[in-house]
Amino acid sequence: MLNSKYFAHITAIFTVIIWGSTFISTKVLLDTFTPIEILFIRFCIGLIALYIIQPKRMQIKDKRHNLYFIGAGLSGVTLYFLFENIALTYSLASNIGVIVSTAPFFTAILAHILIKDAKIHRNFMLGFIIAILGIFLISFNGSSALTVNPIGDILAILAAIVWAFYSIIMKRISTFEYTTIQSTRRIFSFGILFMIPFLFFLDFHITPDKFSDPIMVLNLLYLGFGASAVCFVSWNYTIKVLGALRSSAYIYLVPVVTVAFSAIILNEPLTWSIVVGTICTLLGLYLSEKKATPAKENIILEEEKV
């Protein structure tokens, strides 16, 4: 039987491959739908899919557990995607891609604060620096001008921070012994609930004609079922087994996957900066995943005690 930790690494890679490919689907959908419309529809589809997969009602063991599910829904579903999508309307996608990829760093800082005696090991920080350099090379491609927009970049930082909160909260939820699908389903429910007020003052106008194109419907199903339902379940399982910090390091791979899909599907060219950036990102991930020496207690070991 496959070791659970090895399987968790596989689910992490699977998840970032799907998440990295969502750029293509989102780009297609933005010709017809607004960002908030895509966000709301994809998570509604995801929630329905999870109910179909596991319709059994979830029995809450402790009412206090709901506070964690509320926090996960607010941070990982509503706020993260709202901050990221709104940031894209103010700043370049390349800027946002680099900034959001700092989420593992904020996860480490937050875990250091919230987990007693937790320490950020040296390998993680070295890996973070190398991976961010790689992501920078990939995103800006050695030619795009780096522009700074305070509003967009601040929103992107907030997106990275709330994802760190989501990762820490999910690590705690994983100790409650609910099934991963049931936990994800409850998180989606709260996420959609928190999303509803934003529909009234953001550009949300769903009409039947927007669903007339089969290509649009297929892309919505891909985002809803694949990138939302399946991937959130697989990602939450990864956090449960590997911990918040080790799981979050795989986020470095998302820009690499996006570039690969862009080259294959959109025929975008591969430049030297993309190749070097990819190598740096993979090296950074390897170093981040490599445990420190036994003499130096690290945050991964501490997470396993939570």
C-alpha positions in Angstrom: 0.0 0.0 0.0 1.3 3.4 -0.9 2.7 5.4 2.0 0.4 8.2 3.0 3.1 10.8 2.9 4.2 9.8 -0.6 0.6 9.9 -1.7 0.2 13.4 -0.2 3.1 14.6 -2.3 1.4 13.1 -5.4 -1.9 14.9 -4.5 0.1 18.2 -4.0 1.6 17.9 -7.5 -1.7 16.9 -9.0 -3.4 19.9 -7.4 -0.8 22.5 -8.5 -1.0 21.1 -12.1 -4.7 21.7 -12.2 -4.5 25.1 -10.4 -1.7 26.1 -12.8 -3.9 25.3 -15.8 -6.8 27.3 -14.6 -5.2 30.4 -16.1 -6.2 29.2 -19.5 -9.9 28.5 -18.5 -10.2 31.8 -16.7 -8.7 33.7 -19.7 -11.4 32.1 -21.9 -14.2 32.8 -19.5 -13.3 36.5 -19.0 -14.5 37.1 -22.5 -18.1 36.5 -21.3 -18.1 36.5 -17.5 -16.8 38.9 -14.9 -14.3 37.7 -12.2 -17.0 37.7 -9.4 -19.4 35.7 -11.7 -16.7 33.1 -12.4 -15.8 32.9 -8.7 -19.4 32.4 -7.5 -20.4 29.9 -10.3 -17.3 27.8 -9.9 -17.7 27.3 -6.2 -21.5 26.6 -6.5 -20.6 23.9 -9.0 -17.9 22.6 -6.7 -20.3 22.5 -3.8 -23.0 20.6 -5.8 -20.3 18.2 -7.0 -19.2 17.4 -3.5 -22.8 16.7 -2.4 -23.2 14.3 -5.3 -19.9 12.6 -4.4 -20.7 12.3 -0.7 -24.3 13.2 0.1 -24.1 12.0 3.7 -24.9 14.8 6.1 -22.1 16.0 8.3 -22.6 15.7 12.0 -20.7 18.4 13.9 -19.0 16.9 17.0 -18.4 20.2 18.7 -20.1 23.5 17.9 -16.7 25.3 18.3 -15.5 23.4 15.2 -17.8 25.6 13.2 -15.6 28.6 14.0 -12.7 27.0 12.2 -14.9 26.1 9.2 -16.2 29.7 9.1 -12.6 30.9 9.2 -11.5 28.6 6.4 -14.4 29.5 4.2 -13.9 33.2 4.7 -10.1 33.1 4.2 -9.5 30.3 1.6 -12.6 30.8 -0.5 -14.1 34.3 -0.2 -11.2 36.7 0.7 -8.4 35.0 -1.1 -10.1 34.9 -4.5 -11.7 38.3 -4.1 -8.4 39.9 -3.2 -6.6 38.1 -6.1 -9.3 38.9 -8.7 -9.7 42.5 -7.7 -5.9 42.9 -7.6 -5.7 41.8 -11.3 -7.9 44.8 -12.3 -5.3 47.2 -10.8 -2.0 45.6 -11.5 -0.2 43.3 -14.0 -0.9 39.6 -13.8 2.9 39.1 -13.6 3.1 41.3 -10.5 0.2 39.5 -8.8 1.6 36.1 -9.7 4.9 36.8 -7.9 3.3 38.4 -4.9 0.7 35.7 -4.3 3.4 33.1 -4.6 4.9 34.4 -1.3 2.1 32.6 0.5 4.4 29.9 1.9 6.5 32.6 3.5 3.5 34.1 5.3 2.4 30.6 6.3 5.8 30.1 7.9 5.6 33.4 9.8 2.0 32.7 10.9 2.9 29.2 12.1 5.9 30.6 14.0 3.5 33.0 15.8 0.6 30.6 16.4 2.4 27.3 17.0 4.3 27.2 20.3 8.1 26.9 20.0 7.8 26.5 16.3 10.9 27.6 14.3 11.4 28.4 10.7 14.3 26.2 9.5 17.1 27.6 7.3 16.4 25.3 4.3 12.9 26.7 4.0 14.0 30.3 3.9 16.8 29.5 1.4 14.3 27.6 -0.7 11.9 30.5 -0.5 14.4 33.0 -1.7 15.5 30.9 -4.7 11.9 30.0 -5.6 10.8 33.6 -5.6 13.7 34.5 -7.8 12.7 31.8 -10.2 9.0 32.9 -10.1 10.2 36.5 -10.8 12.1 35.4 -13.8 9.2 33.3 -15.1 6.6 36.0 -14.6 8.5 39.0 -16.0 10.2 36.9 -18.6 13.3 39.2 -18.7 11.5 41.8 -20.8 8.3 43.0 -19.1 8.7 46.2 -17.2 8.2 45.9 -13.4 5.4 48.4 -12.5 4.1 49.0 -9.0 0.5 49.8 -8.3 0.0 50.2 -4.5 -3.7 49.1 -4.6 -3.2 46.0 -6.7 0.0 44.9 -5.0 -1.4 45.4 -1.5 -4.4 43.3 -2.4 -2.1 40.6 -3.7 -0.2 40.6 -0.4 -3.5 40.3 1.5 -4.4 37.4 -0.7 -1.1 35.6 0.2 -1.7 36.4 3.9 -5.3 35.1 4.0 -4.1 31.9 2.2 -1.6 31.4 5.0 -4.5 31.7 7.5 -6.4 29.1 5.5 -3.5 26.7 5.6 -3.0 27.0 9.4 -6.8 26.7 10.0 -7.0 23.6 7.7 -4.2 22.0 9.7 -6.3 22.4 12.8 -9.5 21.1 11.0 -7.6 18.0 10.0 -7.4 17.0 13.6 -11.2 16.9 14.0 -11.5 13.6 12.2 -14.1 14.6 9.7 -13.8 13.2 6.1 -11.9 15.5 3.8 -14.9 15.8 1.4 -17.3 16.7 4.2 -14.8 19.3 5.6 -14.3 20.8 2.1 -18.0 20.9 1.5 -18.7 22.8 4.7 -15.9 25.3 3.9 -17.4 25.9 0.4 -20.8 26.5 2.0 -19.4 29.2 4.3 -17.3 30.6 1.5 -20.3 31.0 -0.8 -22.3 32.5 2.0 -19.7 35.2 2.6 -19.5 35.8 -1.1 -23.2 36.7 -1.5 -23.0 40.3 -0.1 -20.3 41.1 -2.6 -22.6 40.2 -5.5 -24.7 43.3 -4.9 -22.0 45.9 -5.4 -19.6 44.1 -7.7 -20.3 43.4 -11.4 -22.5 40.4 -11.1 -25.2 40.0 -13.8 -25.8 36.4 -14.8 -28.1 35.9 -17.8 -29.0 32.7 -19.7 -27.3 33.8 -22.9 -23.9 33.7 -21.1 -24.3 29.9 -21.0 -25.2 29.4 -24.7 -21.6 28.7 -25.7 -20.6 25.1 -24.9 -16.9 26.2 -24.6 -17.9 28.5 -21.7 -19.9 25.8 -20.0 -17.1 23.3 -20.2 -14.6 25.7 -18.8 -16.9 26.6 -15.9 -17.3 22.8 -15.2 -13.6 22.4 -15.3 -13.1 25.2 -12.8 -16.0 24.1 -10.6 -15.5 20.4 -10.5 -11.8 20.1 -11.2 -10.1 23.2 -9.8 -12.6 23.7 -6.9 -14.2 20.4 -5.8 -11.5 17.9 -6.6 -8.5 20.1 -6.0 -9.6 21.6 -2.7 -10.3 18.1 -1.4 -6.8 16.9 -2.6 -5.1 20.0 -1.2 -6.9 19.7 2.2 -5.8 16.1 2.3 -2.2 17.2 1.5 -2.3 19.7 4.4 -3.7 17.0 6.7 -0.8 14.6 6.0 2.2 17.0 5.3 1.3 20.0 7.4 0.6 23.6 6.3 4.2 24.6 5.7 5.4 21.7 3.6 2.2 21.7 1.6 2.3 25.5 0.9 5.8 25.1 -0.7 4.2 23.4 -3.7 2.5 26.7 -4.5 5.9 27.7 -6.0 5.1 25.3 -8.9 1.9 27.0 -10.0 3.7 29.7 -12.2 5.8 26.9 -13.7 2.8 24.9 -14.6 1.0 27.9 -16.0 4.0 28.7 -18.3 4.1 25.1 -19.5 0.4 25.1 -20.4 0.8 28.5 -22.1 3.6 27.1 -24.2 1.7 23.9 -25.1 -1.8 25.3 -25.6 -1.3 29.0 -26.5 2.0 28.5 -28.3 3.7 31.1 -26.2 7.6 31.0 -26.6 10.0 29.6 -24.0 12.8 32.1 -23.3 16.0 31.7 -21.3 14.5 33.5 -18.3 11.6 31.0 -18.2 14.0 28.1 -18.3 16.3 29.5 -15.7 13.3 30.6 -13.6 11.8 27.1 -13.8 15.1 25.5 -12.6 15.3 28.0 -9.7 11.7 27.3 -8.7 12.2 23.6 -8.7 15.5 23.9 -6.7 13.7 26.2 -4.2 10.9 23.7 -3.8 13.4 20.9 -3.2 15.3 22.9 -0.5 12.0 24.0 1.2 10.9 20.3 1.4 14.3 19.1 2.7 14.3 18.8 6.4 16.8 20.5 8.6 19.3 18.4 10.6 17.9 16.7 13.7 19.8 19.1 15.9 17.8 21.9 14.6 14.2 21.5 15.4 12.0 22.7 12.6 8.5 23.9 12.1 7.4 20.7 10.2 8.1 18.6 13.3 6.2 21.1 15.5 3.2 21.0 13.1 2.9 17.3 13.6 2.3 17.9 17.3 -0.7 20.2 16.7 
